[in-house]
Amino acid sequence: MILGVMMATNAEGFEVSRKIPESPELKNRSVIMVVGIRKERHLPLAFEPDEPWLPVDSLFERHIEPAMLLAEINGSADAPTRLHAAPLNTA
C-alpha cells in the first residue's frame, strides 16, 4: 500500500498510518509512505519508520524515482517484518 501524508489535512497520512495496524483487514499489509511535507513546510528533520508513531515499512521523500519505488514495492511484497527503513530520497 502506498500512503501519502498530505490528504484532507497536512498530517492526515500520519494518522492513517497509525490506524492501519489496528485494522484486521490491513494490519498485515506492507505500507510505503511518500512524504513531501518536510520540503513544503521547510522542516529540518527527516522522518523515519517508528513503530508507535509512524508504523510504516518504508518512507521516501517526494519525488521518488520510479525505479526506486518499484524496487521497494517488489521487496515489500516479500518482507516478513513490518519495519525496515529505506533511505530517504532527498534529491
Backbone as ProteinMPNN parsed JSONL, in Angstrom:
{"seq_chain_A": "MILGVMMATNAEGFEVSRKIPESPELKNRSVIMVVGIRKERHLPLAFEPDEPWLPVDSLFERHIEPAMLLAEINGSADAPTRLHAAPLNTA", "coords_chain_A": {"N_chain_A": [[0.851, -1.151, 0.0], [0.6, 2.172, -0.843], [1.067, 5.182, 0.732], [0.306, 8.545, 1.182], [1.214, 11.595, 2.912], [0.014, 14.16, 3.085], [-3.248, 14.818, 2.903], [-6.571, 15.362, 3.294], [-5.913, 16.97, 5.385], [-2.754, 18.415, 6.413], [-1.37, 16.469, 7.806], [-2.747, 14.103, 7.782], [-2.081, 11.599, 6.684], [-0.181, 10.598, 8.479], [-1.786, 10.049, 10.676], [-3.506, 8.11, 9.558], [-1.623, 6.096, 9.07], [-1.102, 5.195, 11.635], [-3.487, 3.997, 12.276], [-3.718, 1.806, 10.616], [-2.35, -0.599, 11.611], [-4.213, -1.359, 13.523], [-6.368, -2.298, 12.179], [-8.008, -5.211, 11.252], [-8.218, -6.044, 8.579], [-6.159, -4.715, 7.278], [-3.773, -4.79, 8.73], [-1.627, -6.556, 8.19], [-0.532, -5.728, 5.851], [2.01, -4.376, 3.753], [3.335, -1.118, 4.075], [4.161, 1.686, 2.295], [5.308, 4.849, 2.664], [5.057, 8.013, 1.197], [6.403, 11.108, 1.383], [6.077, 14.649, 1.305], [5.87, 16.739, 2.843], [7.95, 17.627, 4.455], [9.696, 19.126, 2.83], [7.861, 21.002, 1.851], [6.981, 22.347, 4.141], [9.35, 23.191, 5.12], [10.79, 21.714, 7.066], [13.352, 20.803, 9.306], [13.99, 18.24, 10.088], [14.268, 14.766, 9.278], [11.92, 12.179, 8.45], [11.394, 8.939, 9.806], [10.632, 5.41, 9.714], [8.82, 4.321, 12.549], [7.731, 2.364, 15.107], [5.583, 3.009, 17.13], [4.872, 5.712, 16.44], [5.075, 6.171, 13.649], [4.198, 3.778, 11.992], [5.198, 2.375, 9.453], [6.449, 0.532, 6.627], [8.448, 1.48, 4.928], [9.862, 4.618, 3.917], [9.762, 7.405, 1.836], [11.01, 10.41, 0.4], [9.131, 12.733, -1.485], [9.922, 13.696, -4.615], [9.983, 10.648, -5.772], [12.156, 8.417, -7.464], [10.891, 6.465, -10.103], [11.979, 3.864, -10.523], [13.164, 3.289, -8.045], [10.909, 3.229, -6.392], [9.476, 1.081, -7.512], [11.303, -0.993, -7.01], [11.219, -1.033, -4.237], [8.527, -1.685, -3.813], [8.438, -4.262, -4.935], [10.21, -5.536, -3.2], [8.935, -5.159, -0.719], [6.664, -6.714, -0.872], [7.459, -9.255, -0.217], [8.435, -9.015, 2.299], [8.882, -10.126, 5.598], [8.663, -8.765, 8.014], [7.312, -5.823, 9.682], [8.745, -3.408, 9.86], [11.294, -1.842, 8.093], [13.81, 0.246, 7.336], [14.033, 2.46, 4.642], [16.274, 4.288, 2.583], [16.027, 7.829, 2.611], [14.993, 9.723, -0.138], [16.404, 12.488, -0.992], [16.741, 14.136, -3.098]], "CA_chain_A": [[0.0, 0.0, 0.0], [1.352, 3.425, -0.881], [0.326, 6.156, 1.533], [0.847, 9.898, 1.237], [0.998, 12.266, 4.195], [-0.889, 15.293, 2.966], [-4.532, 14.456, 2.307], [-7.504, 16.437, 3.63], [-5.11, 17.857, 6.236], [-1.328, 18.248, 6.141], [-0.788, 15.341, 8.54], [-3.71, 13.005, 7.838], [-1.411, 10.331, 6.387], [0.427, 10.103, 9.714], [-2.88, 9.49, 11.474], [-3.936, 6.882, 8.891], [-0.591, 5.068, 9.255], [-1.236, 4.643, 12.99], [-4.723, 3.21, 12.346], [-3.589, 0.594, 9.807], [-2.083, -1.797, 12.415], [-5.4, -1.691, 14.32], [-7.393, -2.832, 11.282], [-7.782, -6.62, 10.917], [-8.097, -6.205, 7.13], [-4.978, -4.037, 6.744], [-2.607, -4.819, 9.612], [-0.51, -7.343, 7.654], [-0.112, -5.147, 4.565], [3.186, -3.507, 3.747], [2.969, 0.282, 3.844], [5.223, 2.572, 1.827], [4.837, 6.228, 2.785], [5.752, 9.005, 0.383], [6.156, 12.388, 2.047], [6.563, 15.883, 0.704], [5.598, 17.781, 3.835], [9.194, 18.171, 5.003], [10.152, 20.199, 1.926], [6.832, 22.035, 1.737], [6.938, 23.104, 5.4], [10.737, 23.533, 5.469], [11.123, 21.059, 8.323], [14.759, 20.402, 9.27], [14.159, 16.84, 10.484], [13.778, 13.726, 8.368], [11.027, 11.207, 9.066], [11.815, 7.546, 9.686], [9.65, 4.49, 10.297], [8.883, 4.206, 14.006], [6.585, 1.503, 15.411], [4.393, 3.657, 17.703], [4.491, 6.996, 15.86], [4.971, 6.091, 12.196], [4.361, 2.349, 11.718], [5.217, 2.064, 8.029], [7.586, -0.313, 6.276], [9.495, 2.313, 4.367], [9.492, 6.02, 3.79], [10.508, 8.091, 0.778], [10.672, 11.798, 0.121], [8.611, 13.003, -2.809], [9.575, 12.972, -5.808], [10.771, 9.425, -5.78], [12.45, 7.831, -8.773], [10.022, 5.312, -10.323], [12.714, 2.6, -10.363], [13.319, 3.053, -6.607], [9.606, 2.856, -5.858], [9.185, -0.281, -7.968], [12.179, -1.912, -6.276], [10.692, -1.139, -2.87], [7.266, -2.429, -3.883], [8.77, -5.666, -5.152], [10.824, -6.047, -1.977], [7.982, -5.123, 0.386], [5.674, -7.783, -1.006], [8.002, -10.459, 0.385], [9.016, -8.696, 3.603], [8.175, -10.778, 6.692], [8.506, -7.872, 9.158], [6.656, -4.559, 9.353], [9.626, -2.248, 9.764], [12.642, -1.833, 7.534], [13.992, 1.62, 6.889], [14.594, 2.705, 3.319], [16.909, 5.607, 2.578], [15.227, 8.937, 2.105], [15.428, 10.313, -1.394], [16.37, 13.929, -0.717], [17.014, 14.897, -4.331]], "C_chain_A": [[0.907, 1.227, 0.0], [0.486, 4.492, -0.231], [1.04, 7.497, 1.48], [0.566, 10.503, 2.599], [-0.099, 13.314, 4.083], [-2.136, 14.889, 2.19], [-5.49, 15.613, 2.566], [-6.834, 17.46, 4.556], [-3.645, 17.566, 5.936], [-0.712, 17.037, 6.817], [-1.702, 14.124, 8.573], [-3.066, 11.643, 7.569], [-0.724, 9.741, 7.605], [-0.635, 9.424, 10.575], [-3.358, 8.165, 10.879], [-2.917, 5.771, 9.125], [-0.684, 4.43, 10.636], [-2.505, 3.811, 13.152], [-4.611, 1.887, 11.583], [-3.291, -0.642, 10.659], [-3.265, -2.242, 13.283], [-6.495, -2.345, 13.485], [-7.099, -4.288, 10.943], [-7.559, -6.844, 9.416], [-6.775, -5.674, 6.588], [-3.693, -4.285, 7.516], [-1.414, -5.611, 9.081], [-0.02, -6.847, 6.297], [1.169, -4.335, 4.753], [2.736, -2.089, 3.406], [4.224, 1.062, 3.458], [4.653, 3.979, 1.894], [5.716, 7.132, 1.94], [5.388, 10.367, 0.951], [6.736, 13.54, 1.245], [6.455, 17.027, 1.684], [6.879, 18.411, 4.371], [9.705, 19.313, 4.139], [9.146, 21.342, 1.889], [6.797, 22.937, 2.974], [8.32, 23.508, 5.906], [11.129, 22.98, 6.839], [12.56, 20.548, 8.27], [14.975, 18.913, 9.557], [13.601, 15.895, 9.426], [12.852, 12.801, 9.142], [11.6, 9.817, 8.832], [10.709, 6.664, 10.222], [9.89, 4.336, 11.792], [7.616, 3.488, 14.44], [5.404, 2.24, 16.053], [3.934, 4.914, 16.958], [4.249, 6.918, 14.359], [5.197, 4.644, 11.754], [4.194, 1.998, 10.238], [6.452, 1.219, 7.75], [8.753, 0.483, 5.721], [8.937, 3.697, 4.074], [10.378, 6.668, 2.738], [10.045, 9.532, 0.693], [10.12, 11.882, -1.291], [9.678, 13.808, -3.538], [10.54, 11.809, -5.935], [10.979, 8.944, -7.216], [11.559, 6.605, -8.957], [10.727, 3.969, -10.106], [12.907, 2.269, -8.88], [12.002, 2.6, -5.99], [9.244, 1.431, -6.266], [10.044, -1.307, -7.237], [11.672, -2.111, -4.852], [9.386, -1.921, -2.845], [7.542, -3.915, -4.052], [9.397, -6.295, -3.917], [9.842, -6.126, -0.834], [6.975, -6.257, 0.314], [6.14, -9.056, -0.33], [8.515, -10.225, 1.806], [8.223, -9.334, 4.737], [7.924, -9.864, 7.89], [7.875, -6.567, 8.712], [7.635, -3.42, 9.141], [10.96, -2.568, 9.106], [12.824, -0.461, 6.888], [14.606, 1.665, 5.503], [15.225, 4.079, 3.349], [15.981, 6.658, 2.018], [15.828, 9.45, 0.818], [15.309, 11.818, -1.226], [16.645, 14.765, -1.952], [15.799, 15.639, -4.792]], "O_chain_A": [[1.87, 1.297, 0.764], [-0.674, 4.68, -0.597], [2.248, 7.571, 1.709], [-0.242, 9.97, 3.359], [-1.026, 13.347, 4.892], [-2.086, 14.65, 0.983], [-5.248, 16.729, 2.106], [-7.145, 18.65, 4.517], [-3.331, 16.575, 5.277], [0.378, 16.614, 6.431], [-1.443, 13.192, 9.334], [-3.465, 10.642, 8.164], [-0.681, 8.521, 7.761], [-0.402, 8.352, 11.132], [-3.588, 7.203, 11.612], [-3.299, 4.623, 9.354], [-0.376, 3.248, 10.792], [-2.592, 2.999, 14.074], [-5.342, 0.943, 11.883], [-3.934, -1.67, 10.448], [-3.305, -3.389, 13.728], [-7.451, -2.889, 14.038], [-6.036, -4.58, 10.395], [-6.799, -7.73, 9.027], [-6.313, -6.132, 5.544], [-2.612, -4.012, 6.995], [-0.284, -5.35, 9.495], [0.822, -7.489, 5.669], [1.371, -3.694, 5.784], [1.867, -1.889, 2.557], [5.21, 1.091, 4.194], [3.639, 4.275, 1.262], [6.944, 7.036, 1.96], [4.215, 10.738, 0.998], [7.768, 13.4, 0.588], [6.889, 18.145, 1.405], [6.895, 19.596, 4.705], [10.103, 20.355, 4.658], [9.528, 22.512, 1.895], [6.606, 24.148, 2.86], [8.451, 24.092, 6.981], [11.719, 23.68, 7.662], [12.951, 19.922, 7.285], [16.056, 18.389, 9.286], [12.6, 16.187, 8.772], [12.987, 12.657, 10.357], [12.212, 9.549, 7.798], [9.931, 7.087, 11.077], [11.032, 4.232, 12.239], [6.519, 3.97, 14.158], [4.288, 2.106, 15.55], [2.732, 5.16, 16.854], [3.314, 7.536, 13.851], [6.251, 4.314, 11.21], [3.194, 1.408, 9.829], [7.389, 1.195, 8.548], [9.912, 0.189, 6.014], [7.727, 3.91, 3.996], [11.597, 6.497, 2.748], [8.869, 9.844, 0.882], [10.587, 11.182, -2.19], [10.298, 14.632, -2.865], [11.737, 11.976, -6.172], [10.091, 9.054, -8.062], [11.475, 5.777, -8.05], [10.131, 3.039, -9.564], [12.823, 1.103, -8.492], [11.981, 1.691, -5.16], [8.755, 0.658, -5.443], [9.557, -2.381, -6.884], [11.694, -3.224, -4.327], [9.168, -2.735, -1.947], [6.931, -4.739, -3.37], [9.143, -7.462, -3.619], [9.899, -7.068, -0.044], [6.485, -6.712, 1.347], [5.314, -9.865, 0.092], [8.985, -11.165, 2.447], [7.016, -9.114, 4.839], [7.053, -10.16, 8.708], [7.891, -6.23, 7.528], [7.38, -2.543, 8.316], [11.667, -3.479, 9.537], [12.066, -0.076, 5.998], [15.591, 0.979, 5.23], [14.754, 4.955, 4.074], [15.239, 6.409, 1.067], [17.045, 9.592, 0.706], [14.209, 12.362, -1.312], [16.769, 15.985, -1.855], [15.846, 16.33, -5.81]]}, "name": "protein", "num_of_chains": 1, "seq": "MILGVMMATNAEGFEVSRKIPESPELKNRSVIMVVGIRKERHLPLAFEPDEPWLPVDSLFERHIEPAMLLAEINGSADAPTRLHAAPLNTA"}
